């Protein structure tokens, strides 16, 4: 990797200069163009050592950077910039205060890149693992408009909302998942250790065992005899499913399946659309052109089916069509969202319309999380109760028959 010094023209006019790391001159030009600049002059800086050693230090740093730490960094940097602190000083202050060694190294590297003439957004772009396309686009817009502090604050608020929603979902699912794991472990223990000892007594008596008891014995014997193969099949199935989900067909199939799961399908759709609407609103309010904002917003979607529909809408809009009409033609998105966006587009208040969509779907997803958590707990208790009840009845039936025969 080499370091290239460049001078380029901004989209809104003016000249910007900096440095960028790339494997070749062609790659350097592509990276500069991706930043939204028009390259005018490019030359390799022979005196600058490539950043590979720094990356190596980052990889070796203990721990990892959590999403919440990036949110805190954004909010702290916004506060310092609003107070009039220069960006280099602000990054240096945050770096020194950080308790995360990994984040400290990343911030020191960003500090050095800015000090060497690079832009803040270009420096962030070298760490796509921690700073998303949305994050970098917002920062770049803030740099161009001179309102970086405001952009960082909006990013921090946006990330905080997304993290809060994800945290509530995880908390809602934690108890049912724990119950499921404990229940499965209990059933396996009963079938492999407890049941064989009790059933040995009945088998020695030579009586014909009831059907539920024979089924239970067969399952127990199968688990004890074939458990290595069962584990191997499960591991192989998980591996094959993961590999399939990496393919386009696999992603589309799984995405379509998720949308048709009762209750969860509506939750997945509304959660994705809420995230998309909030992202697009944020980018439009920050001053990004609608096409670029839509291009970035589509990337936050996790469902491939919805993503394909919105990519088609992007292409229609690119060719001069209507965004709202294109969404209506997709037949997948709810009419509530389509109608609001159509009205907002016609009235010139698209950002406000997207904000209303996001607010509505965020409320809906919050409500659905509460409903799912309240339903899953009794459902798990009922399922585990039925399984354990069947095992207990199957174990007790021979005892009842022995008593009947004794009488």
MIMAR-424174 format. One record per residue (C-alpha): residue number from 1; x, y, z. Coordinates in Angstrom, 1 decimal, always signed. Each point is the difference from the previous one (the first is absolute). Layout:
nr=NUM | X=X | Y=Y | Z=Z
...
This chain:
nr=1 | X=+0.0 | Y=+0.0 | Z=+0.0
nr=2 | X=+1.3 | Y=+3.5 | Z=-0.9
nr=3 | X=-1.1 | Y=+3.5 | Z=+1.0
nr=4 | X=-1.1 | Y=+2.4 | Z=-2.6
nr=5 | X=-0.3 | Y=+3.8 | Z=+0.3
nr=6 | X=-2.8 | Y=+1.5 | Z=-2.0
nr=7 | X=-1.8 | Y=+3.2 | Z=-1.0
nr=8 | X=-3.6 | Y=-0.2 | Z=-1.1
nr=9 | X=-3.0 | Y=+2.1 | Z=-0.7
nr=10 | X=-3.1 | Y=-0.3 | Z=+2.2
nr=11 | X=-3.5 | Y=-0.5 | Z=-1.4
nr=12 | X=-1.1 | Y=+3.4 | Z=+1.4
nr=13 | X=+3.1 | Y=+1.8 | Z=-1.2
nr=14 | X=+3.3 | Y=+0.6 | Z=+1.6
nr=15 | X=+3.2 | Y=-2.0 | Z=+0.2
nr=16 | X=+0.9 | Y=-2.6 | Z=+2.6
nr=17 | X=+3.3 | Y=-1.6 | Z=+0.7
nr=18 | X=+1.0 | Y=-3.0 | Z=+2.1
nr=19 | X=+1.6 | Y=-3.4 | Z=-0.1
nr=20 | X=-1.5 | Y=-3.5 | Z=-0.5
nr=21 | X=+1.4 | Y=-3.5 | Z=+0.2
nr=22 | X=-0.4 | Y=-2.3 | Z=-2.9
nr=23 | X=+1.7 | Y=-3.0 | Z=-1.7
nr=24 | X=+0.3 | Y=+1.8 | Z=-3.3
nr=25 | X=-0.5 | Y=+3.4 | Z=-1.6
nr=26 | X=-3.2 | Y=-1.3 | Z=-1.7
nr=27 | X=-1.4 | Y=-1.1 | Z=+3.4
nr=28 | X=+0.9 | Y=+3.3 | Z=+1.5
nr=29 | X=-2.0 | Y=+1.8 | Z=-2.8
nr=30 | X=-3.0 | Y=-2.3 | Z=+0.6
nr=31 | X=+0.1 | Y=+0.7 | Z=+3.8
nr=32 | X=+0.2 | Y=+3.8 | Z=-0.6
nr=33 | X=-2.9 | Y=-0.2 | Z=-2.4
nr=34 | X=-2.0 | Y=-2.0 | Z=+2.5
nr=35 | X=+0.5 | Y=+2.9 | Z=+2.5
nr=36 | X=-2.0 | Y=+2.2 | Z=-2.5
nr=37 | X=+3.1 | Y=+1.8 | Z=-1.2
nr=38 | X=+1.4 | Y=+0.6 | Z=-3.5
nr=39 | X=+3.7 | Y=-0.9 | Z=+0.0
nr=40 | X=+2.3 | Y=+2.8 | Z=-1.5
nr=41 | X=+3.4 | Y=-1.0 | Z=+1.2
nr=42 | X=+1.4 | Y=-3.3 | Z=+1.5
nr=43 | X=+3.5 | Y=-1.0 | Z=+0.9
nr=44 | X=+1.4 | Y=-2.7 | Z=+2.3
nr=45 | X=+1.6 | Y=+1.3 | Z=+3.2
nr=46 | X=+3.3 | Y=-1.9 | Z=+0.3
nr=47 | X=+0.7 | Y=+1.4 | Z=+3.4
nr=48 | X=-3.1 | Y=-1.4 | Z=+1.7
nr=49 | X=+0.0 | Y=-3.6 | Z=+1.3
nr=50 | X=-3.0 | Y=-2.0 | Z=-0.8
nr=51 | X=-2.5 | Y=-0.5 | Z=+2.8
nr=52 | X=+0.2 | Y=-3.8 | Z=+0.1
nr=53 | X=+2.0 | Y=+0.1 | Z=+3.4
nr=54 | X=-2.8 | Y=+2.1 | Z=+1.5
nr=55 | X=-2.6 | Y=-2.5 | Z=-1.2
nr=56 | X=+2.0 | Y=-2.8 | Z=+1.5
nr=57 | X=+0.1 | Y=+1.9 | Z=+3.4
nr=58 | X=-3.8 | Y=+0.4 | Z=-0.3
nr=59 | X=-0.5 | Y=-3.7 | Z=-0.6
nr=60 | X=+2.2 | Y=-0.9 | Z=+2.9
nr=61 | X=-1.7 | Y=+2.5 | Z=+2.4
nr=62 | X=-2.0 | Y=-1.8 | Z=+2.7
nr=63 | X=-3.7 | Y=+0.1 | Z=+0.1
nr=64 | X=-2.4 | Y=+1.4 | Z=-2.7
nr=65 | X=-1.9 | Y=+3.1 | Z=-0.7
nr=66 | X=-3.7 | Y=-0.2 | Z=+0.8
nr=67 | X=-2.6 | Y=+2.0 | Z=-1.9
nr=68 | X=-0.9 | Y=+1.9 | Z=+3.2
nr=69 | X=+3.6 | Y=+1.2 | Z=+0.3
nr=70 | X=-0.1 | Y=+1.5 | Z=-3.6
nr=71 | X=-3.3 | Y=+1.8 | Z=+1.0
nr=72 | X=+1.7 | Y=+1.4 | Z=+3.1
nr=73 | X=+3.0 | Y=+1.1 | Z=-2.1
nr=74 | X=-2.3 | Y=+1.8 | Z=-2.4
nr=75 | X=-1.9 | Y=+1.8 | Z=+2.7
nr=76 | X=+3.2 | Y=+1.0 | Z=+1.8
nr=77 | X=+1.6 | Y=+1.3 | Z=-3.2
nr=78 | X=-3.1 | Y=+2.0 | Z=-0.8
nr=79 | X=+0.0 | Y=+1.6 | Z=+3.4
nr=80 | X=+3.7 | Y=+0.9 | Z=-0.3
nr=81 | X=-0.4 | Y=+1.5 | Z=-3.5
nr=82 | X=-3.0 | Y=+2.0 | Z=+1.1
nr=83 | X=+2.2 | Y=+1.4 | Z=+2.8
nr=84 | X=+2.5 | Y=+1.3 | Z=-2.6
nr=85 | X=+2.6 | Y=-2.7 | Z=+0.5
nr=86 | X=+1.9 | Y=-0.8 | Z=-3.2
nr=87 | X=-0.7 | Y=-3.5 | Z=-1.4
nr=88 | X=+3.6 | Y=-1.2 | Z=+0.5
nr=89 | X=+0.0 | Y=+1.1 | Z=+3.6
nr=90 | X=-3.4 | Y=-1.5 | Z=+0.6
nr=91 | X=+1.0 | Y=-3.4 | Z=-1.4
nr=92 | X=+3.2 | Y=+0.1 | Z=+2.0
nr=93 | X=-2.0 | Y=+0.7 | Z=+3.2
nr=94 | X=-2.5 | Y=-2.8 | Z=-0.6
nr=95 | X=+2.8 | Y=-2.4 | Z=-0.9
nr=96 | X=+1.8 | Y=+0.7 | Z=+3.3
nr=97 | X=-3.1 | Y=-0.4 | Z=+2.0
nr=98 | X=-1.1 | Y=-3.3 | Z=-1.7
nr=99 | X=+0.3 | Y=-3.1 | Z=+2.1
nr=100 | X=-0.3 | Y=-2.3 | Z=-3.1
nr=101 | X=+3.5 | Y=-0.7 | Z=-1.3
nr=102 | X=-1.3 | Y=-0.9 | Z=-3.4
nr=103 | X=-2.0 | Y=+3.2 | Z=-0.4
nr=104 | X=+3.0 | Y=+2.0 | Z=+1.3
nr=105 | X=+2.2 | Y=-1.4 | Z=-2.8
nr=106 | X=-2.7 | Y=+0.7 | Z=-2.7
nr=107 | X=-0.4 | Y=+3.6 | Z=+1.2
nr=108 | X=+3.8 | Y=+0.6 | Z=+0.0
nr=109 | X=+0.1 | Y=-1.3 | Z=-3.5
nr=110 | X=-2.8 | Y=+2.3 | Z=-1.1
nr=111 | X=+1.7 | Y=+2.9 | Z=+1.8
nr=112 | X=+3.2 | Y=-0.7 | Z=-2.0
nr=113 | X=-1.8 | Y=-0.2 | Z=-3.3
nr=114 | X=-1.8 | Y=+3.4 | Z=+0.6
nr=115 | X=+3.3 | Y=+1.5 | Z=+1.1
nr=116 | X=+1.6 | Y=-1.1 | Z=-3.2
nr=117 | X=-2.5 | Y=+1.9 | Z=-2.1
nr=118 | X=-2.9 | Y=-2.5 | Z=-0.3
nr=119 | X=-3.6 | Y=+0.7 | Z=+0.7
nr=120 | X=-1.9 | Y=-1.4 | Z=+3.0
nr=121 | X=-2.4 | Y=-1.9 | Z=-2.2
nr=122 | X=+2.9 | Y=-1.5 | Z=-2.1
nr=123 | X=+1.7 | Y=-1.1 | Z=+3.2
nr=124 | X=-3.2 | Y=-1.7 | Z=+1.2
nr=125 | X=-0.4 | Y=-1.8 | Z=-3.3
nr=126 | X=+3.1 | Y=-2.0 | Z=+0.7
nr=127 | X=-1.9 | Y=-1.7 | Z=+2.9
nr=128 | X=-3.2 | Y=-1.3 | Z=-1.6
nr=129 | X=-0.4 | Y=-2.6 | Z=+2.7
nr=130 | X=-0.8 | Y=+2.8 | Z=+2.5
nr=131 | X=-1.3 | Y=+2.9 | Z=-2.1
nr=132 | X=-2.8 | Y=-0.9 | Z=-2.4
nr=133 | X=-0.7 | Y=+1.6 | Z=-3.4
nr=134 | X=-2.8 | Y=+2.0 | Z=+1.6
nr=135 | X=+2.4 | Y=+1.3 | Z=+2.7
nr=136 | X=+2.6 | Y=+1.1 | Z=-2.5
nr=137 | X=-2.5 | Y=+1.6 | Z=-2.3
nr=138 | X=-1.4 | Y=+2.0 | Z=+2.9
nr=139 | X=+3.5 | Y=+1.1 | Z=+1.1
nr=140 | X=+0.9 | Y=+1.0 | Z=-3.6
nr=141 | X=-3.2 | Y=+2.0 | Z=-0.3
nr=142 | X=+0.8 | Y=+1.7 | Z=+3.3
nr=143 | X=+3.5 | Y=+0.9 | Z=-1.2
nr=144 | X=-1.3 | Y=+1.4 | Z=-3.3
nr=145 | X=-2.7 | Y=+2.1 | Z=+1.7
nr=146 | X=+2.2 | Y=+1.1 | Z=+3.0
nr=147 | X=-2.4 | Y=-1.6 | Z=+2.4
nr=148 | X=+2.0 | Y=-3.1 | Z=+1.1
nr=149 | X=-1.0 | Y=+0.3 | Z=+3.6
nr=150 | X=-3.7 | Y=-0.1 | Z=-0.9
nr=151 | X=+0.5 | Y=-3.0 | Z=-2.3
nr=152 | X=+1.8 | Y=-1.9 | Z=+2.7
nr=153 | X=-2.8 | Y=+0.7 | Z=+2.5
nr=154 | X=-2.6 | Y=-1.2 | Z=-2.4
nr=155 | X=+2.1 | Y=-3.2 | Z=-0.6
nr=156 | X=+0.3 | Y=-0.5 | Z=+3.7
nr=157 | X=-3.8 | Y=+0.4 | Z=+0.6
nr=158 | X=-0.8 | Y=-2.3 | Z=-2.9
nr=159 | X=+2.5 | Y=-2.7 | Z=+1.2
nr=160 | X=-1.4 | Y=+0.2 | Z=+3.5
nr=161 | X=-3.5 | Y=-0.6 | Z=-1.1
nr=162 | X=+1.0 | Y=-3.0 | Z=-2.1
nr=163 | X=+2.1 | Y=-1.4 | Z=+2.9
nr=164 | X=-2.9 | Y=+0.5 | Z=+2.4
nr=165 | X=-2.4 | Y=-1.9 | Z=-2.3
nr=166 | X=+2.5 | Y=-2.9 | Z=-0.4
nr=167 | X=+0.6 | Y=-0.1 | Z=+3.7
nr=168 | X=-3.8 | Y=-0.2 | Z=+0.8
nr=169 | X=-0.3 | Y=-2.8 | Z=-2.5
nr=170 | X=+2.9 | Y=-2.0 | Z=+1.5
nr=171 | X=-1.4 | Y=+0.5 | Z=+3.5
nr=172 | X=-3.4 | Y=-1.2 | Z=-1.1
nr=173 | X=+1.4 | Y=-3.1 | Z=-1.6
nr=174 | X=+2.5 | Y=-0.8 | Z=+2.8
nr=175 | X=-2.4 | Y=-1.7 | Z=+2.4
nr=176 | X=-1.8 | Y=-2.2 | Z=-2.6
nr=177 | X=+3.3 | Y=-1.1 | Z=-1.5
nr=178 | X=+1.4 | Y=-0.9 | Z=+3.5
nr=179 | X=-3.2 | Y=-1.9 | Z=+0.8
nr=180 | X=+0.3 | Y=-1.9 | Z=-3.3
nr=181 | X=+3.7 | Y=-1.0 | Z=+0.7
nr=182 | X=-0.8 | Y=-1.1 | Z=+3.5
nr=183 | X=-3.0 | Y=-1.9 | Z=-1.1
nr=184 | X=+1.9 | Y=-1.9 | Z=-2.8
nr=185 | X=+2.8 | Y=-0.8 | Z=+2.4
nr=186 | X=-2.5 | Y=-1.3 | Z=+2.5
nr=187 | X=-1.8 | Y=-2.2 | Z=-2.5
nr=188 | X=+3.3 | Y=-1.4 | Z=-1.4
nr=189 | X=+1.2 | Y=-0.8 | Z=+3.6
nr=190 | X=-3.3 | Y=-1.8 | Z=+0.8
nr=191 | X=+0.1 | Y=-2.0 | Z=-3.3
nr=192 | X=+3.7 | Y=-1.0 | Z=+0.2
nr=193 | X=+0.6 | Y=-0.5 | Z=+3.7
nr=194 | X=-3.2 | Y=-0.2 | Z=+2.0
nr=195 | X=-2.3 | Y=-1.9 | Z=-2.3
nr=196 | X=+2.3 | Y=-3.0 | Z=-0.9
nr=197 | X=+0.4 | Y=-0.9 | Z=+3.7
nr=198 | X=-3.8 | Y=+0.1 | Z=+0.7
nr=199 | X=-0.9 | Y=-1.8 | Z=-3.2
nr=200 | X=+2.4 | Y=-2.8 | Z=+0.8
nr=201 | X=-2.2 | Y=-0.9 | Z=+3.0
nr=202 | X=-3.1 | Y=-0.3 | Z=-2.2
nr=203 | X=+1.8 | Y=-2.0 | Z=-2.7
nr=204 | X=+1.1 | Y=-2.6 | Z=+2.5
nr=205 | X=-3.6 | Y=-0.5 | Z=+1.1
nr=206 | X=-0.7 | Y=-1.3 | Z=-3.5
nr=207 | X=-3.3 | Y=+2.0 | Z=-0.5
nr=208 | X=-1.2 | Y=+1.6 | Z=-3.2
nr=209 | X=+0.8 | Y=+3.7 | Z=+0.4
nr=210 | X=-2.6 | Y=+2.6 | Z=-1.0
nr=211 | X=+0.5 | Y=+1.8 | Z=-3.4
nr=212 | X=+1.2 | Y=+3.4 | Z=+1.5
nr=213 | X=+2.5 | Y=-1.9 | Z=+2.1
nr=214 | X=+1.3 | Y=-1.9 | Z=-3.0
nr=215 | X=+0.3 | Y=+3.2 | Z=-2.0
nr=216 | X=+1.9 | Y=+1.6 | Z=+2.8
nr=217 | X=+2.3 | Y=-3.0 | Z=+0.3
nr=218 | X=+0.7 | Y=+0.1 | Z=-3.8
nr=219 | X=+0.9 | Y=+3.7 | Z=+0.2
nr=220 | X=+2.2 | Y=-0.6 | Z=+3.0
nr=221 | X=+1.8 | Y=-2.9 | Z=-1.6
nr=222 | X=+0.5 | Y=+2.0 | Z=-3.2
nr=223 | X=+1.5 | Y=+2.9 | Z=+1.8
nr=224 | X=+2.4 | Y=-2.2 | Z=+2.0
nr=225 | X=+1.0 | Y=-2.2 | Z=-3.1
nr=226 | X=+0.2 | Y=+2.6 | Z=-2.7
nr=227 | X=+0.9 | Y=+3.2 | Z=+1.9
nr=228 | X=+3.3 | Y=+0.5 | Z=-1.9
nr=229 | X=-1.8 | Y=-0.2 | Z=-3.4
nr=230 | X=-2.8 | Y=+2.3 | Z=+1.2
nr=231 | X=+2.6 | Y=+2.6 | Z=+1.1
nr=232 | X=+1.8 | Y=-0.4 | Z=-3.3
nr=233 | X=-3.2 | Y=+0.4 | Z=-2.0
nr=234 | X=-0.9 | Y=+3.1 | Z=+1.9
nr=235 | X=+3.4 | Y=+1.6 | Z=-0.4
nr=236 | X=+0.0 | Y=-0.9 | Z=-3.7
nr=237 | X=-3.5 | Y=+1.4 | Z=-0.5
nr=238 | X=+1.0 | Y=+3.3 | Z=+1.7
nr=239 | X=+3.1 | Y=+0.3 | Z=-2.1
nr=240 | X=-1.9 | Y=-0.7 | Z=-3.2
nr=241 | X=-2.7 | Y=+2.5 | Z=+0.9
nr=242 | X=+2.6 | Y=+2.7 | Z=+0.8
nr=243 | X=+1.8 | Y=-0.6 | Z=-3.3
nr=244 | X=-3.3 | Y=+0.1 | Z=-1.9
nr=245 | X=-1.0 | Y=+3.3 | Z=+1.7
nr=246 | X=+3.2 | Y=+1.6 | Z=-1.4
nr=247 | X=-1.3 | Y=-0.5 | Z=-3.6
nr=248 | X=-2.4 | Y=+2.4 | Z=-1.6
nr=249 | X=-2.7 | Y=-2.8 | Z=-0.5
nr=250 | X=+0.4 | Y=-1.0 | Z=+3.6
nr=251 | X=-0.3 | Y=+3.6 | Z=+1.3
nr=252 | X=-3.1 | Y=+0.6 | Z=-2.1
nr=253 | X=-1.6 | Y=-3.3 | Z=+1.1
nr=254 | X=+0.6 | Y=+0.7 | Z=+3.7
nr=255 | X=-1.1 | Y=+3.6 | Z=-0.4
nr=256 | X=-3.3 | Y=-1.0 | Z=-1.7
nr=257 | X=-0.6 | Y=-2.7 | Z=+2.7
nr=258 | X=+0.5 | Y=+2.5 | Z=+2.8
nr=259 | X=-2.7 | Y=+2.3 | Z=-1.4
nr=260 | X=-2.5 | Y=-2.9 | Z=+0.1
nr=261 | X=+0.6 | Y=-1.2 | Z=+3.5
nr=262 | X=-3.1 | Y=+0.8 | Z=+2.1
nr=263 | X=+0.4 | Y=+3.1 | Z=+2.3
nr=264 | X=+3.8 | Y=+0.0 | Z=-0.5
nr=265 | X=-0.4 | Y=+0.8 | Z=-3.7
nr=266 | X=-1.8 | Y=+3.3 | Z=+0.6
nr=267 | X=+2.5 | Y=+0.8 | Z=+2.7
nr=268 | X=+3.0 | Y=-0.6 | Z=-2.4
nr=269 | X=-1.7 | Y=+2.1 | Z=-2.7
nr=270 | X=-0.8 | Y=+3.0 | Z=+2.2
nr=271 | X=+3.4 | Y=-0.1 | Z=+1.8
nr=272 | X=+1.8 | Y=+0.1 | Z=-3.4
nr=273 | X=-2.2 | Y=+2.7 | Z=-1.4
nr=274 | X=+0.3 | Y=+2.1 | Z=+3.2
nr=275 | X=+3.8 | Y=-0.2 | Z=-0.2
nr=276 | X=-0.1 | Y=+0.9 | Z=-3.7
nr=277 | X=-2.4 | Y=+2.9 | Z=+0.4
nr=278 | X=+2.0 | Y=+1.5 | Z=+2.9
nr=279 | X=+3.2 | Y=-0.3 | Z=-1.9
nr=280 | X=-1.3 | Y=+1.6 | Z=-3.2
nr=281 | X=-1.6 | Y=+2.8 | Z=+2.1
nr=282 | X=+3.3 | Y=+0.7 | Z=+1.7
nr=283 | X=+2.0 | Y=+0.1 | Z=-3.2
nr=284 | X=-2.5 | Y=+2.3 | Z=-1.8
nr=285 | X=-0.2 | Y=+2.4 | Z=+3.0
nr=286 | X=+3.9 | Y=+0.0 | Z=-0.1
nr=287 | X=-0.1 | Y=+1.4 | Z=-3.6
nr=288 | X=+0.8 | Y=-3.1 | Z=-2.0
nr=289 | X=-1.6 | Y=-0.3 | Z=-3.4
nr=290 | X=-2.9 | Y=-2.5 | Z=+0.0
nr=291 | X=+1.7 | Y=-2.5 | Z=-2.4
nr=292 | X=+3.1 | Y=-0.2 | Z=+2.1
nr=293 | X=-2.0 | Y=-0.1 | Z=+3.3
nr=294 | X=-2.2 | Y=-2.8 | Z=-1.4
nr=295 | X=+3.1 | Y=-1.9 | Z=-1.2
nr=296 | X=+1.5 | Y=+0.1 | Z=+3.5
nr=297 | X=-3.3 | Y=-0.7 | Z=+1.8
nr=298 | X=-0.6 | Y=-3.2 | Z=-1.9
nr=299 | X=+3.2 | Y=-1.4 | Z=+1.4
nr=300 | X=-1.4 | Y=+0.0 | Z=+3.6
nr=301 | X=-2.7 | Y=-2.5 | Z=-1.0
nr=302 | X=+0.5 | Y=-3.5 | Z=+1.2
nr=303 | X=-2.8 | Y=-1.6 | Z=-2.0
nr=304 | X=+1.1 | Y=-0.7 | Z=-3.6
nr=305 | X=-3.5 | Y=-0.1 | Z=-1.4
nr=306 | X=-0.8 | Y=+3.5 | Z=+1.3
nr=307 | X=+3.4 | Y=+1.2 | Z=-1.1
nr=308 | X=-0.6 | Y=-1.2 | Z=-3.6
nr=309 | X=-3.3 | Y=+1.9 | Z=-0.1
nr=310 | X=+1.6 | Y=+3.2 | Z=+1.2
nr=311 | X=+2.9 | Y=-0.4 | Z=-2.4
nr=312 | X=-2.5 | Y=-0.1 | Z=-2.8
nr=313 | X=-1.6 | Y=+3.2 | Z=+1.4
nr=314 | X=+3.4 | Y=+1.6 | Z=+0.0
nr=315 | X=+0.5 | Y=-0.9 | Z=-3.7
nr=316 | X=-3.4 | Y=+1.3 | Z=-0.8
nr=317 | X=+0.7 | Y=+3.3 | Z=+1.8
nr=318 | X=+3.4 | Y=+0.2 | Z=-1.8
nr=319 | X=-1.8 | Y=-0.2 | Z=-3.3
nr=320 | X=-2.3 | Y=+2.9 | Z=+0.9
nr=321 | X=-2.9 | Y=-2.0 | Z=+1.4
nr=322 | X=-1.9 | Y=+0.5 | Z=+3.3
nr=323 | X=+1.3 | Y=-1.5 | Z=+3.2
nr=324 | X=-3.5 | Y=-0.4 | Z=+1.5
nr=325 | X=-1.5 | Y=-1.6 | Z=-3.2
nr=326 | X=+2.9 | Y=-2.4 | Z=-0.2
nr=327 | X=-0.5 | Y=-1.1 | Z=+3.6
nr=328 | X=-3.8 | Y=-0.5 | Z=-0.7
nr=329 | X=+0.8 | Y=-2.2 | Z=-3.0
nr=330 | X=+2.2 | Y=-2.3 | Z=+2.2
nr=331 | X=-3.2 | Y=-1.5 | Z=+1.7
nr=332 | X=+2.1 | Y=-0.9 | Z=+3.0
nr=333 | X=+0.3 | Y=+3.2 | Z=+2.1
nr=334 | X=-3.0 | Y=+1.1 | Z=+2.1
nr=335 | X=-2.4 | Y=+2.5 | Z=-1.5
nr=336 | X=+0.4 | Y=+2.2 | Z=+3.1
nr=337 | X=+3.7 | Y=+0.5 | Z=-0.8
nr=338 | X=-0.5 | Y=+0.3 | Z=-3.8
nr=339 | X=-2.8 | Y=+2.6 | Z=+0.4
nr=340 | X=+1.9 | Y=+2.2 | Z=+2.5
nr=341 | X=+3.2 | Y=-0.1 | Z=-2.2
nr=342 | X=-2.1 | Y=+0.9 | Z=-3.1
nr=343 | X=-1.6 | Y=+3.0 | Z=+1.8
nr=344 | X=+3.3 | Y=+1.1 | Z=+1.4
nr=345 | X=+1.7 | Y=-0.3 | Z=-3.4
nr=346 | X=-2.7 | Y=+2.1 | Z=-1.7
nr=347 | X=-0.1 | Y=+2.7 | Z=+2.7
nr=348 | X=+3.8 | Y=+0.2 | Z=+0.3
nr=349 | X=+0.0 | Y=-1.3 | Z=+3.6
nr=350 | X=+1.4 | Y=-3.5 | Z=-0.6
nr=351 | X=+2.3 | Y=+0.2 | Z=+3.1
nr=352 | X=-3.0 | Y=+0.8 | Z=+2.2
nr=353 | X=-2.1 | Y=-2.9 | Z=-1.5
nr=354 | X=+2.9 | Y=-2.4 | Z=+0.5
nr=355 | X=+0.3 | Y=+1.2 | Z=+3.6
nr=356 | X=-3.7 | Y=-0.8 | Z=+0.6
nr=357 | X=+0.4 | Y=-3.5 | Z=-1.6
nr=358 | X=+3.0 | Y=-0.7 | Z=+2.2
nr=359 | X=-1.8 | Y=+1.2 | Z=+3.2
nr=360 | X=-3.0 | Y=-2.1 | Z=-0.8
nr=361 | X=+1.9 | Y=-3.2 | Z=-0.7
nr=362 | X=+2.3 | Y=+0.5 | Z=+2.9
nr=363 | X=-3.0 | Y=+0.2 | Z=+2.3
nr=364 | X=-1.4 | Y=-3.1 | Z=-1.7
nr=365 | X=+3.2 | Y=-2.0 | Z=+0.4
nr=366 | X=+0.2 | Y=+1.0 | Z=+3.7
nr=367 | X=-3.5 | Y=-1.2 | Z=+0.5
nr=368 | X=+0.6 | Y=-3.2 | Z=-1.9
nr=369 | X=+3.1 | Y=-0.7 | Z=+2.1
nr=370 | X=-2.1 | Y=+0.3 | Z=+3.2
nr=371 | X=-2.6 | Y=-2.3 | Z=-1.5
nr=372 | X=+2.5 | Y=-2.6 | Z=-1.1
nr=373 | X=+1.8 | Y=+0.0 | Z=+3.3
nr=374 | X=-3.4 | Y=-0.4 | Z=+1.9
nr=375 | X=-1.1 | Y=-2.8 | Z=-2.3
nr=376 | X=+3.2 | Y=-1.9 | Z=-0.3
nr=377 | X=+0.5 | Y=-0.6 | Z=+3.7
nr=378 | X=-3.4 | Y=-1.8 | Z=+0.6
nr=379 | X=+0.4 | Y=-1.8 | Z=-3.3
nr=380 | X=+3.4 | Y=-1.3 | Z=+1.0
nr=381 | X=-1.4 | Y=-1.1 | Z=+3.4
nr=382 | X=-2.9 | Y=-1.7 | Z=-1.8
nr=383 | X=+2.2 | Y=-1.9 | Z=-2.5
nr=384 | X=+2.5 | Y=-1.1 | Z=+2.6
nr=385 | X=-2.8 | Y=-1.0 | Z=+2.3
nr=386 | X=-1.6 | Y=-2.2 | Z=-2.7
nr=387 | X=+3.3 | Y=-1.7 | Z=-0.7
nr=388 | X=+0.9 | Y=-0.6 | Z=+3.6
nr=389 | X=-3.6 | Y=-1.1 | Z=+0.7
nr=390 | X=+0.2 | Y=-2.5 | Z=-2.8
nr=391 | X=+3.2 | Y=-1.4 | Z=+1.4
nr=392 | X=-1.4 | Y=-0.3 | Z=+3.5
nr=393 | X=-3.2 | Y=-1.6 | Z=-1.2
nr=394 | X=+1.9 | Y=-2.5 | Z=-2.2
nr=395 | X=+2.2 | Y=-0.9 | Z=+3.0
nr=396 | X=-3.0 | Y=-0.4 | Z=+2.4
nr=397 | X=-2.3 | Y=-2.0 | Z=-2.3
nr=398 | X=+1.9 | Y=-3.3 | Z=+0.7
nr=399 | X=-0.3 | Y=+0.6 | Z=+3.7
nr=400 | X=-3.7 | Y=+0.5 | Z=-0.3
nr=401 | X=-0.3 | Y=-3.3 | Z=-2.0
nr=402 | X=+2.0 | Y=-1.9 | Z=+2.6
nr=403 | X=-2.4 | Y=+1.3 | Z=+2.7
nr=404 | X=-3.0 | Y=-1.0 | Z=-2.1
nr=405 | X=+1.5 | Y=-3.5 | Z=-0.5
nr=406 | X=+0.8 | Y=-0.3 | Z=+3.7
nr=407 | X=-3.7 | Y=+0.8 | Z=+0.9
